[in-house]
Amino acid sequence: MEFRSAASTHAVCSYCQSTVVRDGATLSRIGKMAELFDDHSPLQLMASGTYKDKSFTLVGRLQYKGASGAWTEWIALFGDGTQGILAEDNGSYVFAEPAQPGRELPPASKFRLGANVGIAGKTWQVAATEIVALMSAQGELPKLPALFQDFDIIELRSSAGEVLSIDYGGEPPQVTRGVEVRLEDLRLTGLKGASE
């Protein structure tokens, strides 16, 4: 199993679903991942494109499920070694990068739908609060929440159309900041069914 990113701590084999964790130069098998569900996505591992004039390759995928449905987060590895997330939900896409909240985040239970909150020097409106669980994963991953164990996700929106997501699946919570994108604007190659 090959790791392309120094930030990836876990990897899931596409063929046998073996899950490994990396600790320095040591790889340890920690079990098998559940089968991926068919999300009818045009995206796939090793598809590549451009975001903010930076080239990226999709190296991992996390599939989540909550009360409102299922979605996928694709791990994008940029040429400079940093990572982003291309979230895909029923044909809608948000490209996000890691962000600093600028303050200690409150517990997920403190966020109320429609309320305004100040984070990272900006006012955001709480657009979604949901309890979700990881259903499956594939490829290289910077994190790997416990399979089928519930945790909170909070989604905030700004008046400028930005999306701030807070993932309470680990400690401290992980924050990403991004915008909605169209696949054609990412100039993707290597999509499913595409002839190169």
mmCIF file of the C-alpha atoms, coordinates in Angstrom:
data_MODEL
# 
_entry.id   MODEL 
# 
loop_
_atom_site.group_PDB 
_atom_site.id 
_atom_site.type_symbol 
_atom_site.label_atom_id 
_atom_site.label_alt_id 
_atom_site.label_comp_id 
_atom_site.label_asym_id 
_atom_site.label_entity_id 
_atom_site.label_seq_id 
_atom_site.pdbx_PDB_ins_code 
_atom_site.Cartn_x 
_atom_site.Cartn_y 
_atom_site.Cartn_z 
_atom_site.occupancy 
_atom_site.B_iso_or_equiv 
_atom_site.pdbx_formal_charge 
_atom_site.auth_seq_id 
_atom_site.auth_comp_id 
_atom_site.auth_asym_id 
_atom_site.auth_atom_id 
_atom_site.pdbx_PDB_model_num 
ATOM 1   C CA . MET A 1 1   ? 0.000   0.000  0.000   1.00 0.00 ? 1   MET A CA 1 
ATOM 2   C CA . GLU A 1 2   ? 1.457   3.340  -1.067  1.00 0.00 ? 2   GLU A CA 1 
ATOM 3   C CA . PHE A 1 3   ? 1.028   6.603  0.828   1.00 0.00 ? 3   PHE A CA 1 
ATOM 4   C CA . ARG A 1 4   ? 1.281   9.701  -1.353  1.00 0.00 ? 4   ARG A CA 1 
ATOM 5   C CA . SER A 1 5   ? 0.631   12.225 1.438   1.00 0.00 ? 5   SER A CA 1 
ATOM 6   C CA . ALA A 1 6   ? 2.611   12.788 4.622   1.00 0.00 ? 6   ALA A CA 1 
ATOM 7   C CA . ALA A 1 7   ? -0.665  13.900 6.258   1.00 0.00 ? 7   ALA A CA 1 
ATOM 8   C CA . SER A 1 8   ? -2.400  10.562 5.671   1.00 0.00 ? 8   SER A CA 1 
ATOM 9   C CA . THR A 1 9   ? -2.514  8.407  8.797   1.00 0.00 ? 9   THR A CA 1 
ATOM 10  C CA . HIS A 1 10  ? -4.799  5.644  7.466   1.00 0.00 ? 10  HIS A CA 1 
ATOM 11  C CA . ALA A 1 11  ? -5.360  3.825  4.199   1.00 0.00 ? 11  ALA A CA 1 
ATOM 12  C CA . VAL A 1 12  ? -7.992  1.388  2.971   1.00 0.00 ? 12  VAL A CA 1 
ATOM 13  C CA . CYS A 1 13  ? -7.201  -1.028 0.164   1.00 0.00 ? 13  CYS A CA 1 
ATOM 14  C CA . SER A 1 14  ? -9.592  -0.687 -2.792  1.00 0.00 ? 14  SER A CA 1 
ATOM 15  C CA . TYR A 1 15  ? -9.439  -4.422 -3.483  1.00 0.00 ? 15  TYR A CA 1 
ATOM 16  C CA . CYS A 1 16  ? -9.534  -6.237 -0.144  1.00 0.00 ? 16  CYS A CA 1 
ATOM 17  C CA . GLN A 1 17  ? -10.805 -3.426 2.165   1.00 0.00 ? 17  GLN A CA 1 
ATOM 18  C CA . SER A 1 18  ? -7.912  -4.027 4.593   1.00 0.00 ? 18  SER A CA 1 
ATOM 19  C CA . THR A 1 19  ? -7.437  -0.948 6.774   1.00 0.00 ? 19  THR A CA 1 
ATOM 20  C CA . VAL A 1 20  ? -3.940  0.055  7.867   1.00 0.00 ? 20  VAL A CA 1 
ATOM 21  C CA . VAL A 1 21  ? -2.670  2.790  10.168  1.00 0.00 ? 21  VAL A CA 1 
ATOM 22  C CA . ARG A 1 22  ? 0.723   4.416  9.716   1.00 0.00 ? 22  ARG A CA 1 
ATOM 23  C CA . ASP A 1 23  ? 2.929   5.208  12.707  1.00 0.00 ? 23  ASP A CA 1 
ATOM 24  C CA . GLY A 1 24  ? 6.225   6.577  11.398  1.00 0.00 ? 24  GLY A CA 1 
ATOM 25  C CA . ALA A 1 25  ? 7.606   3.946  9.023   1.00 0.00 ? 25  ALA A CA 1 
ATOM 26  C CA . THR A 1 26  ? 5.447   1.172  10.526  1.00 0.00 ? 26  THR A CA 1 
ATOM 27  C CA . LEU A 1 27  ? 2.168   0.035  8.959   1.00 0.00 ? 27  LEU A CA 1 
ATOM 28  C CA . SER A 1 28  ? -0.279  -1.971 11.068  1.00 0.00 ? 28  SER A CA 1 
ATOM 29  C CA . ARG A 1 29  ? -3.402  -3.713 9.790   1.00 0.00 ? 29  ARG A CA 1 
ATOM 30  C CA . ILE A 1 30  ? -6.300  -2.786 12.050  1.00 0.00 ? 30  ILE A CA 1 
ATOM 31  C CA . GLY A 1 31  ? -9.130  -4.653 10.351  1.00 0.00 ? 31  GLY A CA 1 
ATOM 32  C CA . LYS A 1 32  ? -11.376 -4.547 7.307   1.00 0.00 ? 32  LYS A CA 1 
ATOM 33  C CA . MET A 1 33  ? -13.541 -1.696 6.091   1.00 0.00 ? 33  MET A CA 1 
ATOM 34  C CA . ALA A 1 34  ? -17.191 -2.121 5.209   1.00 0.00 ? 34  ALA A CA 1 
ATOM 35  C CA . GLU A 1 35  ? -18.011 -2.278 1.497   1.00 0.00 ? 35  GLU A CA 1 
ATOM 36  C CA . LEU A 1 36  ? -18.539 1.053  -0.249  1.00 0.00 ? 36  LEU A CA 1 
ATOM 37  C CA . PHE A 1 37  ? -22.121 1.866  -1.164  1.00 0.00 ? 37  PHE A CA 1 
ATOM 38  C CA . ASP A 1 38  ? -22.786 2.857  -4.764  1.00 0.00 ? 38  ASP A CA 1 
ATOM 39  C CA . ASP A 1 39  ? -23.265 6.617  -4.724  1.00 0.00 ? 39  ASP A CA 1 
ATOM 40  C CA . HIS A 1 40  ? -23.388 6.897  -8.547  1.00 0.00 ? 40  HIS A CA 1 
ATOM 41  C CA . SER A 1 41  ? -20.612 9.475  -8.387  1.00 0.00 ? 41  SER A CA 1 
ATOM 42  C CA . PRO A 1 42  ? -18.664 10.502 -11.483 1.00 0.00 ? 42  PRO A CA 1 
ATOM 43  C CA . LEU A 1 43  ? -15.631 10.901 -9.185  1.00 0.00 ? 43  LEU A CA 1 
ATOM 44  C CA . GLN A 1 44  ? -13.134 8.176  -8.388  1.00 0.00 ? 44  GLN A CA 1 
ATOM 45  C CA . LEU A 1 45  ? -9.742  7.751  -6.771  1.00 0.00 ? 45  LEU A CA 1 
ATOM 46  C CA . MET A 1 46  ? -6.859  9.234  -8.792  1.00 0.00 ? 46  MET A CA 1 
ATOM 47  C CA . ALA A 1 47  ? -9.103  11.683 -10.668 1.00 0.00 ? 47  ALA A CA 1 
ATOM 48  C CA . SER A 1 48  ? -7.281  15.010 -10.791 1.00 0.00 ? 48  SER A CA 1 
ATOM 49  C CA . GLY A 1 49  ? -8.143  18.641 -11.304 1.00 0.00 ? 49  GLY A CA 1 
ATOM 50  C CA . THR A 1 50  ? -7.434  22.233 -10.294 1.00 0.00 ? 50  THR A CA 1 
ATOM 51  C CA . TYR A 1 51  ? -8.786  24.356 -7.442  1.00 0.00 ? 51  TYR A CA 1 
ATOM 52  C CA . LYS A 1 52  ? -7.640  27.965 -6.866  1.00 0.00 ? 52  LYS A CA 1 
ATOM 53  C CA . ASP A 1 53  ? -4.924  27.407 -9.501  1.00 0.00 ? 53  ASP A CA 1 
ATOM 54  C CA . LYS A 1 54  ? -3.527  24.461 -7.507  1.00 0.00 ? 54  LYS A CA 1 
ATOM 55  C CA . SER A 1 55  ? -3.452  20.946 -8.974  1.00 0.00 ? 55  SER A CA 1 
ATOM 56  C CA . PHE A 1 56  ? -4.913  18.128 -6.888  1.00 0.00 ? 56  PHE A CA 1 
ATOM 57  C CA . THR A 1 57  ? -5.524  14.377 -7.045  1.00 0.00 ? 57  THR A CA 1 
ATOM 58  C CA . LEU A 1 58  ? -8.325  12.527 -5.234  1.00 0.00 ? 58  LEU A CA 1 
ATOM 59  C CA . VAL A 1 59  ? -6.557  9.996  -2.989  1.00 0.00 ? 59  VAL A CA 1 
ATOM 60  C CA . GLY A 1 60  ? -9.238  8.991  -0.472  1.00 0.00 ? 60  GLY A CA 1 
ATOM 61  C CA . ARG A 1 61  ? -12.956 8.764  0.140   1.00 0.00 ? 61  ARG A CA 1 
ATOM 62  C CA . LEU A 1 62  ? -15.128 8.747  3.268   1.00 0.00 ? 62  LEU A CA 1 
ATOM 63  C CA . GLN A 1 63  ? -18.821 7.814  3.025   1.00 0.00 ? 63  GLN A CA 1 
ATOM 64  C CA . TYR A 1 64  ? -21.121 9.150  5.760   1.00 0.00 ? 64  TYR A CA 1 
ATOM 65  C CA . LYS A 1 65  ? -24.786 8.689  6.600   1.00 0.00 ? 65  LYS A CA 1 
ATOM 66  C CA . GLY A 1 66  ? -27.117 10.760 8.762   1.00 0.00 ? 66  GLY A CA 1 
ATOM 67  C CA . ALA A 1 67  ? -30.858 11.319 9.152   1.00 0.00 ? 67  ALA A CA 1 
ATOM 68  C CA . SER A 1 68  ? -30.938 13.548 6.051   1.00 0.00 ? 68  SER A CA 1 
ATOM 69  C CA . GLY A 1 69  ? -29.172 10.995 3.828   1.00 0.00 ? 69  GLY A CA 1 
ATOM 70  C CA . ALA A 1 70  ? -25.706 9.915  2.729   1.00 0.00 ? 70  ALA A CA 1 
ATOM 71  C CA . TRP A 1 71  ? -22.801 11.839 1.245   1.00 0.00 ? 71  TRP A CA 1 
ATOM 72  C CA . THR A 1 72  ? -19.145 11.403 0.332   1.00 0.00 ? 72  THR A CA 1 
ATOM 73  C CA . GLU A 1 73  ? -16.049 13.393 1.216   1.00 0.00 ? 73  GLU A CA 1 
ATOM 74  C CA . TRP A 1 74  ? -13.160 13.001 -1.230  1.00 0.00 ? 74  TRP A CA 1 
ATOM 75  C CA . ILE A 1 75  ? -9.655  13.688 0.080   1.00 0.00 ? 75  ILE A CA 1 
ATOM 76  C CA . ALA A 1 76  ? -7.823  15.944 -2.385  1.00 0.00 ? 76  ALA A CA 1 
ATOM 77  C CA . LEU A 1 77  ? -4.019  15.945 -2.262  1.00 0.00 ? 77  LEU A CA 1 
ATOM 78  C CA . PHE A 1 78  ? -2.500  19.152 -3.652  1.00 0.00 ? 78  PHE A CA 1 
ATOM 79  C CA . GLY A 1 79  ? 0.872   19.248 -5.376  1.00 0.00 ? 79  GLY A CA 1 
ATOM 80  C CA . ASP A 1 80  ? 2.404   21.056 -2.373  1.00 0.00 ? 80  ASP A CA 1 
ATOM 81  C CA . GLY A 1 81  ? 1.445   18.192 -0.031  1.00 0.00 ? 81  GLY A CA 1 
ATOM 82  C CA . THR A 1 82  ? -1.507  19.934 1.637   1.00 0.00 ? 82  THR A CA 1 
ATOM 83  C CA . GLN A 1 83  ? -4.980  18.422 1.580   1.00 0.00 ? 83  GLN A CA 1 
ATOM 84  C CA . GLY A 1 84  ? -8.510  19.584 0.926   1.00 0.00 ? 84  GLY A CA 1 
ATOM 85  C CA . ILE A 1 85  ? -11.943 17.978 0.889   1.00 0.00 ? 85  ILE A CA 1 
ATOM 86  C CA . LEU A 1 86  ? -14.345 17.784 -2.027  1.00 0.00 ? 86  LEU A CA 1 
ATOM 87  C CA . ALA A 1 87  ? -17.710 17.018 -0.416  1.00 0.00 ? 87  ALA A CA 1 
ATOM 88  C CA . GLU A 1 88  ? -20.346 15.483 -2.687  1.00 0.00 ? 88  GLU A CA 1 
ATOM 89  C CA . ASP A 1 89  ? -24.026 15.352 -1.811  1.00 0.00 ? 89  ASP A CA 1 
ATOM 90  C CA . ASN A 1 90  ? -26.685 14.497 -4.433  1.00 0.00 ? 90  ASN A CA 1 
ATOM 91  C CA . GLY A 1 91  ? -24.913 16.288 -7.269  1.00 0.00 ? 91  GLY A CA 1 
ATOM 92  C CA . SER A 1 92  ? -23.855 19.304 -5.170  1.00 0.00 ? 92  SER A CA 1 
ATOM 93  C CA . TYR A 1 93  ? -20.182 19.900 -4.367  1.00 0.00 ? 93  TYR A CA 1 
ATOM 94  C CA . VAL A 1 94  ? -18.261 21.947 -1.797  1.00 0.00 ? 94  VAL A CA 1 
ATOM 95  C CA . PHE A 1 95  ? -14.468 22.258 -1.930  1.00 0.00 ? 95  PHE A CA 1 
ATOM 96  C CA . ALA A 1 96  ? -13.024 22.998 1.500   1.00 0.00 ? 96  ALA A CA 1 
ATOM 97  C CA . GLU A 1 97  ? -9.626  23.318 3.133   1.00 0.00 ? 97  GLU A CA 1 
ATOM 98  C CA . PRO A 1 98  ? -8.592  23.042 6.805   1.00 0.00 ? 98  PRO A CA 1 
ATOM 99  C CA . ALA A 1 99  ? -9.318  26.209 8.800   1.00 0.00 ? 99  ALA A CA 1 
ATOM 100 C CA . GLN A 1 100 ? -8.586  27.570 12.249  1.00 0.00 ? 100 GLN A CA 1 
ATOM 101 C CA . PRO A 1 101 ? -11.679 28.578 14.245  1.00 0.00 ? 101 PRO A CA 1 
ATOM 102 C CA . GLY A 1 102 ? -9.825  31.381 16.061  1.00 0.00 ? 102 GLY A CA 1 
ATOM 103 C CA . ARG A 1 103 ? -11.382 30.391 19.375  1.00 0.00 ? 103 ARG A CA 1 
ATOM 104 C CA . GLU A 1 104 ? -12.363 27.336 21.386  1.00 0.00 ? 104 GLU A CA 1 
ATOM 105 C CA . LEU A 1 105 ? -15.419 25.764 19.829  1.00 0.00 ? 105 LEU A CA 1 
ATOM 106 C CA . PRO A 1 106 ? -18.524 25.136 21.919  1.00 0.00 ? 106 PRO A CA 1 
ATOM 107 C CA . PRO A 1 107 ? -20.022 21.634 22.169  1.00 0.00 ? 107 PRO A CA 1 
ATOM 108 C CA . ALA A 1 108 ? -22.109 20.666 19.142  1.00 0.00 ? 108 ALA A CA 1 
ATOM 109 C CA . SER A 1 109 ? -25.261 20.795 21.272  1.00 0.00 ? 109 SER A CA 1 
ATOM 110 C CA . LYS A 1 110 ? -24.884 24.591 21.628  1.00 0.00 ? 110 LYS A CA 1 
ATOM 111 C CA . PHE A 1 111 ? -25.499 25.243 17.909  1.00 0.00 ? 111 PHE A CA 1 
ATOM 112 C CA . ARG A 1 112 ? -29.129 26.019 16.988  1.00 0.00 ? 112 ARG A CA 1 
ATOM 113 C CA . LEU A 1 113 ? -30.477 25.988 13.441  1.00 0.00 ? 113 LEU A CA 1 
ATOM 114 C CA . GLY A 1 114 ? -30.773 29.504 12.036  1.00 0.00 ? 114 GLY A CA 1 
ATOM 115 C CA . ALA A 1 115 ? -28.727 31.111 14.837  1.00 0.00 ? 115 ALA A CA 1 
ATOM 116 C CA . ASN A 1 116 ? -25.794 33.404 14.047  1.00 0.00 ? 116 ASN A CA 1 
ATOM 117 C CA . VAL A 1 117 ? -22.361 32.597 15.465  1.00 0.00 ? 117 VAL A CA 1 
ATOM 118 C CA . GLY A 1 118 ? -18.961 34.289 15.211  1.00 0.00 ? 118 GLY A CA 1 
ATOM 119 C CA . ILE A 1 119 ? -16.111 31.979 14.166  1.00 0.00 ? 119 ILE A CA 1 
ATOM 120 C CA . ALA A 1 120 ? -12.816 32.695 12.377  1.00 0.00 ? 120 ALA A CA 1 
ATOM 121 C CA . GLY A 1 121 ? -13.494 36.432 12.377  1.00 0.00 ? 121 GLY A CA 1 
ATOM 122 C CA . LYS A 1 122 ? -16.785 36.135 10.502  1.00 0.00 ? 122 LYS A CA 1 
ATOM 123 C CA . THR A 1 123 ? -20.501 35.824 11.234  1.00 0.00 ? 123 THR A CA 1 
ATOM 124 C CA . TRP A 1 124 ? -22.026 32.521 10.149  1.00 0.00 ? 124 TRP A CA 1 
ATOM 125 C CA . GLN A 1 125 ? -25.553 31.145 10.228  1.00 0.00 ? 125 GLN A CA 1 
ATOM 126 C CA . VAL A 1 126 ? -26.104 27.587 11.424  1.00 0.00 ? 126 VAL A CA 1 
ATOM 127 C CA . ALA A 1 127 ? -27.433 25.775 8.339   1.00 0.00 ? 127 ALA A CA 1 
ATOM 128 C CA . ALA A 1 128 ? -27.359 22.167 9.591   1.00 0.00 ? 128 ALA A CA 1 
ATOM 129 C CA . THR A 1 129 ? -26.728 20.153 12.736  1.00 0.00 ? 129 THR A CA 1 
ATOM 130 C CA . GLU A 1 130 ? -26.663 16.427 12.285  1.00 0.00 ? 130 GLU A CA 1 
ATOM 131 C CA . ILE A 1 131 ? -25.598 13.215 13.973  1.00 0.00 ? 131 ILE A CA 1 
ATOM 132 C CA . VAL A 1 132 ? -23.767 11.100 11.418  1.00 0.00 ? 132 VAL A CA 1 
ATOM 133 C CA . ALA A 1 133 ? -21.686 7.943  11.185  1.00 0.00 ? 133 ALA A CA 1 
ATOM 134 C CA . LEU A 1 134 ? -18.921 6.746  8.887   1.00 0.00 ? 134 LEU A CA 1 
ATOM 135 C CA . MET A 1 135 ? -20.269 3.939  6.701   1.00 0.00 ? 135 MET A CA 1 
ATOM 136 C CA . SER A 1 136 ? -17.203 3.132  4.600   1.00 0.00 ? 136 SER A CA 1 
ATOM 137 C CA . ALA A 1 137 ? -13.889 4.490  3.343   1.00 0.00 ? 137 ALA A CA 1 
ATOM 138 C CA . GLN A 1 138 ? -11.316 3.945  0.621   1.00 0.00 ? 138 GLN A CA 1 
ATOM 139 C CA . GLY A 1 139 ? -7.789  5.114  -0.182  1.00 0.00 ? 139 GLY A CA 1 
ATOM 140 C CA . GLU A 1 140 ? -5.594  7.475  1.863   1.00 0.00 ? 140 GLU A CA 1 
ATOM 141 C CA . LEU A 1 141 ? -7.184  9.305  4.777   1.00 0.00 ? 141 LEU A CA 1 
ATOM 142 C CA . PRO A 1 142 ? -5.999  12.018 7.185   1.00 0.00 ? 142 PRO A CA 1 
ATOM 143 C CA . LYS A 1 143 ? -8.484  10.711 9.772   1.00 0.00 ? 143 LYS A CA 1 
ATOM 144 C CA . LEU A 1 144 ? -10.635 7.650  10.238  1.00 0.00 ? 144 LEU A CA 1 
ATOM 145 C CA . PRO A 1 145 ? -13.595 7.930  12.629  1.00 0.00 ? 145 PRO A CA 1 
ATOM 146 C CA . ALA A 1 146 ? -14.792 4.685  14.187  1.00 0.00 ? 146 ALA A CA 1 
ATOM 147 C CA . LEU A 1 147 ? -17.063 2.822  11.769  1.00 0.00 ? 147 LEU A CA 1 
ATOM 148 C CA . PHE A 1 148 ? -20.827 3.099  12.475  1.00 0.00 ? 148 PHE A CA 1 
ATOM 149 C CA . GLN A 1 149 ? -20.289 5.258  15.604  1.00 0.00 ? 149 GLN A CA 1 
ATOM 150 C CA . ASP A 1 150 ? -22.343 8.445  15.830  1.00 0.00 ? 150 ASP A CA 1 
ATOM 151 C CA . PHE A 1 151 ? -20.808 11.912 16.047  1.00 0.00 ? 151 PHE A CA 1 
ATOM 152 C CA . ASP A 1 152 ? -21.918 15.482 15.332  1.00 0.00 ? 152 ASP A CA 1 
ATOM 153 C CA . ILE A 1 153 ? -21.376 17.554 12.190  1.00 0.00 ? 153 ILE A CA 1 
ATOM 154 C CA . ILE A 1 154 ? -22.264 21.262 12.134  1.00 0.00 ? 154 ILE A CA 1 
ATOM 155 C CA . GLU A 1 155 ? -22.528 23.223 8.887   1.00 0.00 ? 155 GLU A CA 1 
ATOM 156 C CA . LEU A 1 156 ? -22.427 27.014 8.888   1.00 0.00 ? 156 LEU A CA 1 
ATOM 157 C CA . ARG A 1 157 ? -22.996 29.373 5.936   1.00 0.00 ? 157 ARG A CA 1 
ATOM 158 C CA . SER A 1 158 ? -21.877 32.974 5.453   1.00 0.00 ? 158 SER A CA 1 
ATOM 159 C CA . SER A 1 159 ? -23.680 35.729 3.570   1.00 0.00 ? 159 SER A CA 1 
ATOM 160 C CA . ALA A 1 160 ? -20.865 35.498 0.991   1.00 0.00 ? 160 ALA A CA 1 
ATOM 161 C CA . GLY A 1 161 ? -21.729 31.864 0.255   1.00 0.00 ? 161 GLY A CA 1 
ATOM 162 C CA . GLU A 1 162 ? -18.867 30.276 2.176   1.00 0.00 ? 162 GLU A CA 1 
ATOM 163 C CA . VAL A 1 163 ? -19.353 26.986 4.034   1.00 0.00 ? 163 VAL A CA 1 
ATOM 164 C CA . LEU A 1 164 ? -17.730 26.271 7.401   1.00 0.00 ? 164 LEU A CA 1 
ATOM 165 C CA . SER A 1 165 ? -18.009 22.668 8.608   1.00 0.00 ? 165 SER A CA 1 
ATOM 166 C CA . ILE A 1 166 ? -17.207 21.487 12.113  1.00 0.00 ? 166 ILE A CA 1 
ATOM 167 C CA . ASP A 1 167 ? -16.571 17.758 12.472  1.00 0.00 ? 167 ASP A CA 1 
ATOM 168 C CA . TYR A 1 168 ? -16.854 16.487 16.057  1.00 0.00 ? 168 TYR A CA 1 
ATOM 169 C CA . GLY A 1 169 ? -15.619 13.003 15.104  1.00 0.00 ? 169 GLY A CA 1 
ATOM 170 C CA . GLY A 1 170 ? -12.279 13.605 16.812  1.00 0.00 ? 170 GLY A CA 1 
ATOM 171 C CA . GLU A 1 171 ? -10.623 15.786 19.440  1.00 0.00 ? 171 GLU A CA 1 
ATOM 172 C CA . PRO A 1 172 ? -10.223 18.646 18.849  1.00 0.00 ? 172 PRO A CA 1 
ATOM 173 C CA . PRO A 1 173 ? -13.085 19.079 16.352  1.00 0.00 ? 173 PRO A CA 1 
ATOM 174 C CA . GLN A 1 174 ? -11.871 19.517 12.774  1.00 0.00 ? 174 GLN A CA 1 
ATOM 175 C CA . VAL A 1 175 ? -12.872 22.693 10.931  1.00 0.00 ? 175 VAL A CA 1 
ATOM 176 C CA . THR A 1 176 ? -12.927 23.192 7.157   1.00 0.00 ? 176 THR A CA 1 
ATOM 177 C CA . ARG A 1 177 ? -13.847 26.281 5.160   1.00 0.00 ? 177 ARG A CA 1 
ATOM 178 C CA . GLY A 1 178 ? -14.893 26.254 1.536   1.00 0.00 ? 178 GLY A CA 1 
ATOM 179 C CA . VAL A 1 179 ? -17.292 27.214 -1.213  1.00 0.00 ? 179 VAL A CA 1 
ATOM 180 C CA . GLU A 1 180 ? -19.739 25.476 -3.499  1.00 0.00 ? 180 GLU A CA 1 
ATOM 181 C CA . VAL A 1 181 ? -18.139 24.475 -6.816  1.00 0.00 ? 181 VAL A CA 1 
ATOM 182 C CA . ARG A 1 182 ? -19.171 22.982 -10.135 1.00 0.00 ? 182 ARG A CA 1 
ATOM 183 C CA . LEU A 1 183 ? -17.231 19.952 -11.348 1.00 0.00 ? 183 LEU A CA 1 
ATOM 184 C CA . GLU A 1 184 ? -16.602 21.545 -14.736 1.00 0.00 ? 184 GLU A CA 1 
ATOM 185 C CA . ASP A 1 185 ? -14.837 24.470 -13.026 1.00 0.00 ? 185 ASP A CA 1 
ATOM 186 C CA . LEU A 1 186 ? -12.382 22.020 -11.404 1.00 0.00 ? 186 LEU A CA 1 
ATOM 187 C CA . ARG A 1 187 ? -11.185 20.851 -14.866 1.00 0.00 ? 187 ARG A CA 1 
ATOM 188 C CA . LEU A 1 188 ? -11.258 17.227 -13.738 1.00 0.00 ? 188 LEU A CA 1 
ATOM 189 C CA . THR A 1 189 ? -9.690  14.339 -15.612 1.00 0.00 ? 189 THR A CA 1 
ATOM 190 C CA . GLY A 1 190 ? -9.901  10.634 -14.820 1.00 0.00 ? 190 GLY A CA 1 
ATOM 191 C CA . LEU A 1 191 ? -13.609 10.608 -14.050 1.00 0.00 ? 191 LEU A CA 1 
ATOM 192 C CA . LYS A 1 192 ? -15.607 7.371  -14.181 1.00 0.00 ? 192 LYS A CA 1 
ATOM 193 C CA . GLY A 1 193 ? -16.462 6.400  -17.725 1.00 0.00 ? 193 GLY A CA 1 
ATOM 194 C CA . ALA A 1 194 ? -14.241 9.105  -19.227 1.00 0.00 ? 194 ALA A CA 1 
ATOM 195 C CA . SER A 1 195 ? -11.896 8.051  -22.002 1.00 0.00 ? 195 SER A CA 1 
ATOM 196 C CA . GLU A 1 196 ? -8.479  9.593  -21.479 1.00 0.00 ? 196 GLU A CA 1 
# 
